[in-house]
């Protein structure tokens, strides 16, 4: 939270990982930490945390023990800070396994935390990180020996956490789509999508990877996205960009969290306005491995789909999520409440973000009610065991005192009456 330390961490993160940009990381470190501290202020996480006299139940919070925290190179300060605060809120110890490129930032952060722990007379070993060199073997051994694993990052890390034999919370893959329907405030939608797509060079799993625009507003929306800094690539440049981004069928790490202008230069694109582009747009029609732009791109590159109507838009998103991103979230820009509700009832997502800049909203924001987090559970759709934003309660064991209450036994009529009258 201290500005000087925040900036130093942001500068180290960009220097050593090559991901994102300093100013956005400063903002992310500050807002995500401030928001989490707001969420936790006054929250009971020690001893008796809830009483339900009518049920005869008292809940007591207990620590889980030693937490192994797996953190990604894309957020080497904000994500460890979030996990440390949540762990300490529940009286746990925590050992961070950073990405190798993020070790320097993580070590500096832990050094600042140790200084505060010393002021409190608390043991500094409550918060640790794996030493250099951070290896896959050391990380796997940490996960085996810990009491709980909280894993954020690549799906290989998440799968390793689930396979470690230790109870684990891991997150699903991001590949966010946003739908723009005919009732949307198009200018506001374009501005929100642009902000979300460009923030920290799209390091967030919650940045839009695709936008699905209904036909009646397609051309107008493309014009407004261009006004917001997007450049729609022609067919030749789209082909060149695809070849550069997926040279052997796998995403080229050279594009991860890079600025749009740098990506355009690396891919040798030649087109007007590329030197000032904030994000690149490509028109797409399909989904799956034969259409790589339909997947997660971890860069300011946005796939654009044209939908005949809202049914078609939902179908496009369902097909994209069948390929990548099921469970995470979907955005919608609309004034039609029926459309909003339909996404929550139909699509395989744990969050429907309505008329907001997706990457800010999904992990909690000061103007919505989601918990501040950098780790989003994606439910069974995303092969996760939880569907919430990861928060302090995931770092607790809860013991329940159970007392007798007045007995209440229902009659068979109460349970089966309606059914038997309908189906005698």
N, C-alpha and C positions, 0 to 999 in steps of 0.2 A: 504493500500500500504506500510506502514511502517513495516519493517521486524519483529520487536519485537512484535508489536501488532498483525500482521498477524499470527505469530506462536502461540501466546497466544489464539487467537480465534480458530485456528485449534485444538489446544490441548483441549480446553474446549468443542468443538463440538464433538470430538471423545469420550472424557471422559463421557459427559452427555447424548449423544444420543446412544453411542455404535456403531455408523455407520462409516464406512470408515477408513482411516488411515491418520495420521497427515501430512506426507510429501506431499501426493497428495492433501490434502485440502489446504496446504500452496500454492502449485502451482496453484490450482484452484482459490483460493481467489485472488491471484496476477494477473494471466493471464486474468481472466474474467473481473476484474475491470479495468486493464490497457487497455484491448481491448475496453471495453465500453467507457472509457474516450477518447480513440483515435477516436472512431466513432463519439462522440459528439463534439469534438474539432472544433470550428468554425461554428457549425451548428446553424442556426437561429431558435430559439424557442420562441422568445418574439417579440411582435409587428409584423411588416410586415415581412413575411418569404418568400414570393414569389410574383412575378408580371408577368402577361401574357398579354402584351399590345394588341397582336393580338386577344385575346379573351375578352379583356376589364375586366379582373378579377385581383384583388389584394387579397392575402390571409393574414390574420392576426391571429396569434396564441394567444389563450386565455387559462388560466388555467381551468382544469375541477373542481378543488375545493379540497375537502378532499378525499384522496385515501385510501381505506382499502386494505392492502396487506396481502394476506394469503400465508404463506411460510412453507416449509416442514422441517422435522427433518433431511433429508438427506443432505441438504445444508443450515445450519442455519446461516451462515455468508455471503456466496457468493450471495445467492438469495435475502436476504433483502438489501444488499448493492446495487445490480443491480436495485432493485425497487426504493430505495431511490434516487439514482442518476438520474434515468429517471424522477421521480416525481418532484424533485427539478429543473431539467432542464426546466420543463414547468411551474415553479412558483406555484406548488401545495404544500399542506401539505400532510403528509402521516402518517398513523397509522398502525403499523405492528401487525398482529396476528400470532405469531410464534406457532409452535407445542410446547406442554408443555415441552418436553425434550430439545427443542432448545431455550427455554426462556433465559437461562443464557448467551448463546453466543450472542443472539440478544440484550440483555440488555447491554452487554459489548460493542458491536458494536455501539449501539445508544449513549452510554456514550462518545465514541470517537468522534462521529459526533457532539454531543452537544458541546464538547470542541472547535471544529473548528467553529461552528456557533457563539459561543461567541466571538471568535477572529474577526469575521466579523461584530459583532454587530447585528446579525440576531436573531430572536426569536427561542429559542430552541424547542418550541412546534411545530415548523414546522415538526419535526420528533419525533414520539412517538411510544410506543409499549403497548400492553395490559399488565396490571399488573398481578402478580401471585394471585390466580391460573388462568391460561388461560383455560377457559371452552368453550365448544361448544356453550353455551347460550350467553356468552359475545361476542364470535366471530360472531355469527349470528346477534346480536344486532348492532355490529359495522358495519356489511355489510348493514343492513337496514338503518343506519343513514348516511353512507358515500355518496359521490357523484359518486364514481366509485369504483368498486371492481376489483382487479387483483389477480387471484387465481392460485397458482402453488402448486401441490401436489397430494393428493389422489383424485380419481374421486368423492368420497363422498363430499369432500370440494368444488370441481368444481361445482357439481350439486347444492350444497347449495348456492354457489355464484350466479348461474343463477336463482335460485328460490327466491333470497332475495328481489326482487322487485327493486333493484338498477342496473343500467347498469354495465355489467360485462364482463371482458375478462378472460376466463378460458382455460386451456390447456387440450389436450387429453391424453389418456393413451399411454405409450411407450411400445413397444414390438418389437424392431428393428430386422429385418432380413437382412443379407448380402448374396449376391449371388457371387460365385466365378466361372467364366466361363473358358473355355479351353484356352482362349487367355491371361489370367491374368499372371502378374508377381507373381508367387506363393509365393516366399519367402517374397517379400514385402507385399503381402496380409496377409500372416500369421502373420508377425510382427505387421502390423496395427491392425488386429483383436485382437491379444493378448494384445497390449497396451490399446486398447479401452475397452476390456472386463475386464481387471484387474484394471484400473485406479480407485482409491478411492473405491476399492472393489465393483465396479459396482453400485454405488449409482445413477449414471446418468440414466435418462430415455432414453438416446441416446446410451447406451452400447448395443452391440449386444446380443440378447437373442437366436438367431438361426443363423446358417450359412448353406446355401444351396450350395452344391458343385456338379458341373457337373461330370458325371461318368468318363470321360477320365482322369480327374486329381484328382479324389477322394482320392485314396490311397496316392499319392504324397503330397496332401494338408494336409491330416491327419498327415503324418509324419512330415511335417514342423510345424504344430500347436503343435505337441508333442515336437518338438525341441524348440519351443517358450515358453514352460512351461505348456502346456496342458496335462492332463492325461485322456485318453479315458477309461471310466469305463466298466467293463465286465457286463454281463447280471445280475448277482447276485447283484453286487454293485449298478447298475442302479435301480433295484427294491428296494433295501434298502434305497437309497437316495430319491426316489419318496415317499416312505412311510413316511420318516422323514420330507420331505419338505411340504407335503400336508397331514397331519395326519387326518384331518376331511374334506378334500376337499378344504381347504383354505390354502394359503401360510403361512407357519410357520414363525412368525416374528423373531425367533431365527436365521434364516439364512440371514436376510436382511443385506446387506453390510458387511458381515463377510468374512474373508480370506478363501481361498479354503481349506487350511490345517485345519482350525478350523471346517469348515462344514464337512469335511471328518471324523474328530474325533467325532463330535457330532452325526453323522449318523452311527458311528461304522463301517466305511468302512475299508476293508482290501485288499490292492493291492499294488503292487510295485510302487514306486515313489510318493505315495500320500503325504509323509512327506515333499516333495519339490515342490508340485504342485502349480502352479500359478492360474490355473483355471481347472475346471472339465468339461469333455465332455461326453455327452450321445448320442448314436445314436437313432434317432426317425424316425417314418414313417408317423404318422398321426397328426391331429390337432383337437382342441376342448377340451371340459371338460374331455373327456375320455383319453386325452393325455396331462396331465398337463405340461410336459416339453415344450409344444408348446406355453405356455403363458409367461408373464413377470415374471422373477425370482428374480430381484433386488439383485443379488449375482453373483459371478464369476462361474456360471454354464451355459454351452453353449450346446444347442441342435444342433445336426448335422444331416442334411438330404442329401441323395444321389439323384440327379436328372438325369434322362435319357438324357435329352437335355434341351435347354434353354426354350422351351415351358413348359416342365414339371417343371422347376425351377420356372417360373412365376406362374404356377398353385399352387405349394406348398405355395409360399408366399401369394397369394391371399387367400388361405384357412386359413392360419395362421392369416391373418389380419381380415378375417371374424369372427374369434374368439376373437382376441385382437389386438389392435395396429393400427387399420385403421386410416389413415390420417397423422400419424407422419412422417415417413421417411423410406427409404430403402437404403441399401448400395449395391454397385456393384464394383467388382474388375475385370476389363476387359480392353482390348484394342479395343473392337468392339463398335464403335459409334452407330451402329444400335441397339445393345442390350441396350445401355444406353438410347437412345431416346425412345425405346419401353417401358421401365419402367415408364418414365415420361408420356407417352401417355396412358398406360394401368392400372397401379397399383393405388390404392386409397391412394396416399401419397402426401404430400406437399413438400417434399425434396427428391432428389435422390443424394446420396453422392457417388462420383466417385473416386475410388482409394485413399481413405483417411481413417484415423483412425476415425471411426464414431462418437464416443462420444466427440471428440475434434472438429470435423468439423461441426456437426449439429447446435451447438449453436454459430457458428461464430468462425473463427480462423484467425491468422495473414496471412495465405496463401490461404484464400478464401474470397469471397465477402459477405457472410451472416453477418447480424448484430450480434454483440456479445450479447448473451442473455442466460438466464437459463430457459426461458419459451417459448415453441414452440407451436404456433397455429396449429391445425390439421384440419381445415376446417370442412365442414359439415360431411365429413367421420368420423371424431372424435367427432362429436356433438359440434363443436366450431363455433363461428361466425367470425373467422379470420384464415388465413392460413399462416401468416408470423411469423418470429421470433418477439416476443414482443419487442417493442422499444419505444423510447421517443414519437413518434407521437401518440401512443395509449393513452398517458397521456395528450393530448391536445384537446381542442375545437378549431375549425378553422372557423373564420368568413370570408366571402367573400364579398368584395366590387365589385359590378357588374355595369359596365358602358355600354352605347350603343356602338355598333360597326356597320360598314356598313352592311346593310341587305343582306342576301343571301338566296333566296328561290329556292330550286331545282325544276326542271321541273318534271312532271310525267314520261317523257321518261327517265330521269336520274335515277329515283328510280326504275321504273318497266320495263324499256325497255328490259333488258337482259332476265328477266323472261318471259315476254309476247312473245318474239321471240322464246323462247324455248318451252313454253306451251301456244300457241295462244288460 
